[in-house]
Amino acid sequence: MSKINISLCALALSMASAYSFAATPVTQGTVTFTGKLIADTCSIVSGDEDKKVTLPTLSTQTLNKAGAVGGTTTFNLSVESCPVGVTQVAAHFEAINSDGFNAATQNLTNSTDKASGGAENVEIRLFDRDGATQIPVGGTGSLFDVDSTTNKATMTYIGGYYAAAATTAGNVTAKVQYTLAYK
């Protein structure tokens, strides 16, 4: 009987020991960043390095509640002189300064303030070429094929109004910086 008790005690201790190790939470980890830089780059076609996109004039009734989207407008960014080996290119969009975007919605904010005649509660949302997928500020749009004969590509994206809440009438201006990303 003592052999059975000793065996049961050993079994109970081993189970308790395993359980205590399993319950220990992991409190540290590692983040590894990898990437690649290339020496050559495509050239942005003249006129697209400072692209201006005019959105349509809309009524505030179109953007009368949070989450409403309107006035979506397609724009193109073209590149040329892409080096051999670059088969795809995309635009990576970044905020120009820390107050040029809403971290919660990942949209560009209106830089025209109310005192200067700016609309309130309106932002600019970037969309991928499908018109449905948001490109968050700090994100990269879809890749576009580089024509291997001409070494050119045209990237197509969409921008539009986004209501953070019911909007007020006024002017809207927003800027985003873009950098070329490759595959």
N, C-alpha and C positions, 0 to 999 in steps of 0.2 A: 504494500500500500504506500509506503514511503517513496518507492520508485515512481509510482503514478503521480503522487503529489509533486515530486521534484520535476517530473516531465511537464505537468500542467503549469507549474510556476515558471519554468523556462519558456514554455510556449506563450504564456501571458506576458512575460517580460519582453520577449522578442516582438510580439504584436504591438505592445505599448511603445516600444522603442521605434518601430517602423512608423507608427501613427504620429508620433511626435515629430519625426523628421518630415513627414508629408505635410504637416500643418504649418511648417515654418514658411512664412511668406518670402518671396524674392523681393528684395528692396533695392537692388542695383542691377544695372545692365550696361550695354555698350551700344553706341550708334556709330556705324562705320559709313563714311561718305566716300563714294567713288565717282569718278567722272572722267572726262577726256577733253583735252584741248587740242585744237588743230591749228596749224600755222597759217593756212590760207582760208579765205572766207569768200562768200558771195558778196557782191556789191548791191546795195539797195538802189533801185532805179531812181534817177533824179525826179524829185517831186513827191516820192513816197517816204523820204526820210523825215518829213514834217507833214504828215497826212492830215488833211482837214475833212471831217465828216459832218455834213449838215443833216441833222435830224429834222423830221417834219414838225411843224407847229401843231400841237395838240391841245385839246381842252383839258382842264383839270378834272373834268368828269371822267375822262378815260383813265386817269390815275387817281381815283378817289378812295383807294384803300391800300393798305400794306400788301405788297406782293404783286400788285398790278404791273403789267408790262405793256408798253406801247411804243409805236414809232420806230420799230426795228428797221435798221438800214444796213445793207450790205456794203462792205468796203474791201478793196484789194490792196495788198502790199506785194510789190513785184521786186524780184532780184535778178541779177544778171552776172555774167562772168564767174559762175560757180566753178570751183576747181574740180578737176577729175577726181573721182572717188566720193564726192558729195552727191548722194543720190536723192536725198530728201531734206527739206528745210521747213522750219516752222517759226512762228513768232512767239517769244516768251515775253509776257507782259508784266511790268513792274511799276509800282507806285513811284512817282517822281519825288514825293516827300512823304513823311509819316502821317500828315493830315489829309492826304489826297484820296483816301479810301476808307470805307467802313469795314472794320475787321469782322464784324458779325455777318454782314451780307456778302463780303468780298467784292463789293462794287466800288466804282469810282464815285467820289462825292462831288457835289456842285461847288465849284470854287468861286462862283459869283454870290456874294453874301446878300442878305435881304436889304441892307442899307444901300447897296449898289444896284438894286432892282432884281435880285436873284430870286428864283423860285425856291420854295422850301419843301423839304421831305422828298426830294427827287434825286435819284442817283443814276449813273450810267452803268448798265450791265453789259459785259462782253459775252458774246456767244460764239461757239464753234460754228463751223460751216453748216451744220445740220439745223441751226436756228433754235435748238432746244437745249443743248448742253452748255451750261455756263462755263466760261473760262474765268476762274477766280483771279483776282489781282495776285500776282506771284506765280501764276500758272502758265503753262505752255499750250497753245492751240494744236490742232491736228497738223500732222506732217503732210507736205505736198511734194509730189515728185518733181525732181529737176529733169528737164528735157536734156537727154545726153547729147543731142545734136546741137542745140542752141546754148546749152548751159544756163538756161533761164527757168524761172518758176514764178507762178503767181499764187499767192496765198489769199484765200477768201475767208473773211470773218464777218461778224455782225455786231453792231452796237445798238442799244435802245434804252429808252427811259425805264426806270424801275422806281416804283413808289415805296418808300420806307414807311410811309403813313399817308394819309390824305394830303395831296400836294396843294400848294398855293401857286398862283400865277407869277411868272417872272422869267428871267433869262437863265439859261443853263450852260455852263462851261465845265468841262472836265478834261484832264490830260492824263495820258498813260505813256510810259516809255516802253519801247520794245527792243529786244535784242534777238538776233538770229540764232536759232538752235538747229543742230544738224543731226542727221543719222547717216 
